[in-house]
């Protein structure tokens, strides 16, 4: 009887663990959806001030980085405050997108925004489903992806301040789209495997993946979807 008891207890514990994992994933994706709403609100309410935001874009970008690395870090183990920090951060990312959105609308390419979001959602969903159901282990992707990210950041800065090459911009933007597609697979599997302590932290990782893919697609569709 003891043997059967142990098997039953082990199976019950497995079901409890699986249930907790599903609940964690559900909460994470709910927070991801809420983060997108916060970003959309940030973009919508500040759209009339696109020129002002363009003038102070480096300040907005700096505040974005502050919230990402300091604000979210300081509130990590503080329920309630971590949610507030998450939504302040995502709201700010929406504000930061305003100059690009306003430029596309001004060029008559406003439809690109909806197309880019739809394409990003489909791609993100497909990659997430693949990561959750795949039997492959992507845990060793972390270091190569991080190194590639650093290289892409450096290349972007060099091109922005020195080269100012449109072709290089296209190549880098396409690289960002590919890179964060891989990050989506990596981060999604990590969340499914319980690598995150908080759904807020997990949602931030997925949101950054989605945001960067969306921004890259916005730029690529804006370039190739123009009338020129």
C-alpha positions as CSV (number, residue, x, y, z in Angstrom):
1,X,0.0,0.0,0.0
2,X,2.9,2.3,0.8
3,X,4.1,2.0,-2.8
4,X,0.7,3.0,-4.2
5,X,0.5,5.9,-1.7
6,X,3.8,7.2,-2.9
7,X,2.8,7.0,-6.6
8,X,-0.5,8.7,-5.8
9,X,1.2,11.5,-3.8
10,X,3.8,11.9,-6.6
11,X,1.1,12.2,-9.3
12,X,-0.9,14.6,-7.1
13,X,2.2,16.8,-6.6
14,X,2.8,16.7,-10.4
15,X,-0.7,17.9,-11.1
16,X,-0.4,20.7,-8.5
17,X,2.9,21.8,-10.0
18,X,1.5,21.7,-13.5
19,X,-1.5,23.7,-12.3
20,X,0.7,26.3,-10.8
21,X,2.7,26.6,-14.0
22,X,-0.4,27.1,-16.1
23,X,-1.7,29.7,-13.6
24,X,1.7,31.5,-13.8
25,X,1.6,31.5,-17.6
26,X,-2.0,32.8,-17.6
27,X,-1.1,35.6,-15.2
28,X,1.9,36.5,-17.3
29,X,0.0,36.8,-20.5
30,X,-2.8,38.8,-18.8
31,X,-0.1,41.2,-17.7
32,X,1.4,41.3,-21.1
33,X,-2.0,42.2,-22.6
34,X,-2.5,44.9,-20.0
35,X,1.0,46.2,-20.7
36,X,0.1,46.6,-24.4
37,X,-3.0,48.5,-23.4
38,X,-0.9,50.8,-21.2
39,X,1.5,51.4,-24.1
40,X,-1.4,52.1,-26.5
41,X,-2.9,54.6,-24.0
42,X,0.5,56.3,-23.7
43,X,0.8,56.7,-27.5
44,X,-2.8,57.8,-27.9
45,X,-2.9,60.5,-25.2
46,X,0.5,62.0,-26.2
47,X,0.1,61.8,-30.0
48,X,-0.9,65.5,-30.2
49,X,2.5,66.4,-28.7
50,X,4.6,64.4,-31.2
51,X,6.9,67.3,-32.0
52,X,7.6,68.0,-28.3
53,X,8.3,64.3,-27.7
54,X,10.7,64.3,-30.7
55,X,12.6,67.2,-29.2
56,X,12.9,65.4,-25.9
57,X,13.2,61.9,-27.2
58,X,16.5,61.2,-25.4
59,X,14.9,62.3,-22.1
60,X,12.0,59.9,-22.8
61,X,14.5,57.1,-23.7
62,X,16.5,57.8,-20.6
63,X,13.4,57.5,-18.4
64,X,12.5,54.3,-20.2
65,X,15.9,52.8,-19.3
66,X,15.6,54.1,-15.8
67,X,12.2,52.4,-15.3
68,X,13.5,49.2,-16.9
69,X,16.7,48.8,-15.0
70,X,16.0,50.7,-11.7
71,X,12.3,51.2,-11.3
72,X,11.3,47.6,-12.0
73,X,14.4,46.3,-10.1
74,X,13.6,48.3,-7.0
75,X,10.0,47.1,-6.9
76,X,10.6,43.5,-7.9
77,X,9.6,42.0,-4.5
78,X,6.9,44.6,-3.7
79,X,3.4,43.5,-4.9
80,X,1.4,46.4,-6.1
81,X,4.4,48.7,-6.6
82,X,5.9,46.3,-9.2
83,X,2.6,46.5,-11.1
84,X,2.7,50.3,-11.0
85,X,6.3,50.2,-12.2
86,X,5.4,47.8,-15.0
87,X,2.6,50.1,-16.3
88,X,4.7,53.3,-16.0
89,X,7.4,51.6,-18.0
90,X,5.0,50.3,-20.7
91,X,3.1,53.6,-20.8
92,X,6.5,55.4,-21.4
93,X,7.4,53.0,-24.3
94,X,4.1,54.0,-25.9
95,X,5.1,57.6,-25.6
96,X,8.5,56.9,-27.1
97,X,6.8,55.4,-30.2
98,X,4.8,58.6,-30.9
99,X,7.4,60.3,-33.2
100,X,7.6,57.1,-35.4
101,X,3.8,56.7,-35.4
102,X,3.3,60.4,-36.2
103,X,5.8,60.2,-39.1
104,X,4.0,57.2,-40.6
105,X,0.6,58.9,-40.3
106,X,2.0,62.1,-41.8
107,X,3.4,60.1,-44.8
108,X,-0.1,58.6,-45.4
109,X,1.1,55.2,-44.1
110,X,-1.1,55.0,-41.0
111,X,-2.4,51.6,-42.1
112,X,1.1,50.3,-41.6
113,X,0.6,50.6,-37.9
114,X,-2.3,48.2,-37.8
115,X,-0.6,45.8,-40.2
116,X,2.6,45.8,-38.2
117,X,0.7,45.0,-35.0
118,X,-1.3,42.2,-36.6
119,X,1.9,40.7,-38.1
120,X,3.7,41.0,-34.8
121,X,0.9,39.4,-32.9
122,X,0.7,36.4,-35.3
123,X,4.5,36.0,-35.3
124,X,4.7,36.3,-31.6
125,X,1.9,33.8,-31.0
126,X,3.4,31.3,-33.4
127,X,6.8,31.5,-31.8
128,X,5.3,31.2,-28.3
129,X,3.3,28.1,-29.2
130,X,6.4,26.6,-30.8
131,X,8.5,27.3,-27.7
132,X,5.9,25.8,-25.3
133,X,5.4,22.6,-27.3
134,X,8.9,22.1,-28.6
135,X,10.9,19.2,-27.1
136,X,14.2,21.0,-27.8
137,X,16.0,22.8,-24.9
138,X,16.7,26.5,-25.7
139,X,18.4,27.2,-22.4
140,X,21.8,27.6,-24.0
141,X,20.6,30.3,-26.3
142,X,20.9,33.0,-23.5
143,X,24.6,33.9,-23.9
144,X,24.7,34.0,-27.7
145,X,21.5,36.0,-27.9
146,X,22.9,38.5,-25.3
147,X,26.2,38.9,-27.2
148,X,24.3,39.4,-30.5
149,X,22.1,42.0,-28.8
150,X,25.2,44.0,-27.7
151,X,26.6,43.8,-31.3
152,X,23.3,45.1,-32.7
153,X,23.2,48.0,-30.2
154,X,26.7,49.0,-31.1
155,X,26.0,48.7,-34.8
156,X,22.9,50.8,-34.4
157,X,24.7,53.6,-32.5
158,X,27.6,53.6,-35.1
159,X,25.1,53.9,-37.9
160,X,23.0,56.5,-36.2
161,X,25.8,58.8,-35.2
162,X,28.5,58.1,-37.9
163,X,27.5,56.1,-41.0
164,X,23.9,57.2,-41.3
165,X,23.4,54.6,-44.0
166,X,19.8,53.8,-45.0
167,X,20.8,50.4,-46.2
168,X,22.6,49.6,-43.0
169,X,19.5,50.8,-41.1
170,X,17.4,48.3,-43.0
171,X,19.9,45.5,-42.3
172,X,20.1,46.3,-38.6
173,X,16.3,46.6,-38.3
174,X,15.8,43.2,-40.0
175,X,18.4,41.8,-37.7
176,X,16.5,43.2,-34.7
177,X,13.3,41.5,-35.9
178,X,15.1,38.2,-36.2
179,X,17.0,38.5,-32.9
180,X,13.9,39.2,-30.9
181,X,12.1,36.4,-32.6
182,X,14.7,34.1,-31.1
183,X,14.4,35.9,-27.8
184,X,10.6,35.2,-27.8
185,X,11.3,31.5,-28.1
186,X,14.0,31.6,-25.4
187,X,12.0,33.7,-23.0
188,X,8.7,31.8,-23.5
189,X,10.4,28.4,-22.8
190,X,12.1,29.9,-19.7
191,X,8.7,31.0,-18.4
192,X,7.2,27.6,-19.1
193,X,10.1,26.0,-17.2
194,X,9.6,28.2,-14.1
195,X,12.8,30.3,-14.6
196,X,11.0,33.5,-13.4
197,X,9.9,34.2,-9.8
198,X,7.3,36.8,-10.7
199,X,4.7,37.0,-13.5
200,X,5.6,40.7,-13.7
201,X,9.3,39.9,-14.5
202,X,8.1,37.3,-17.1
203,X,5.7,39.8,-18.6
204,X,8.4,42.4,-19.0
205,X,10.6,40.0,-20.9
206,X,7.8,39.0,-23.3
207,X,6.7,42.7,-23.7
208,X,10.3,43.7,-24.7
209,X,10.3,41.0,-27.3
210,X,7.0,42.0,-28.7
211,X,7.8,45.7,-28.6
212,X,11.1,45.3,-30.5
213,X,9.6,43.1,-33.1
214,X,6.7,45.5,-33.5
215,X,9.0,48.5,-33.8
216,X,11.2,46.7,-36.3
217,X,8.2,45.8,-38.5
218,X,6.9,49.3,-38.2
219,X,10.1,50.6,-39.7
220,X,10.5,48.0,-42.3
221,X,6.9,48.3,-43.5
222,X,7.2,52.1,-43.4
223,X,10.3,51.9,-45.6
224,X,9.0,49.4,-48.1
225,X,5.4,50.3,-47.9
226,X,5.9,53.9,-48.8
227,X,5.0,55.5,-52.1
228,X,8.5,56.7,-52.9
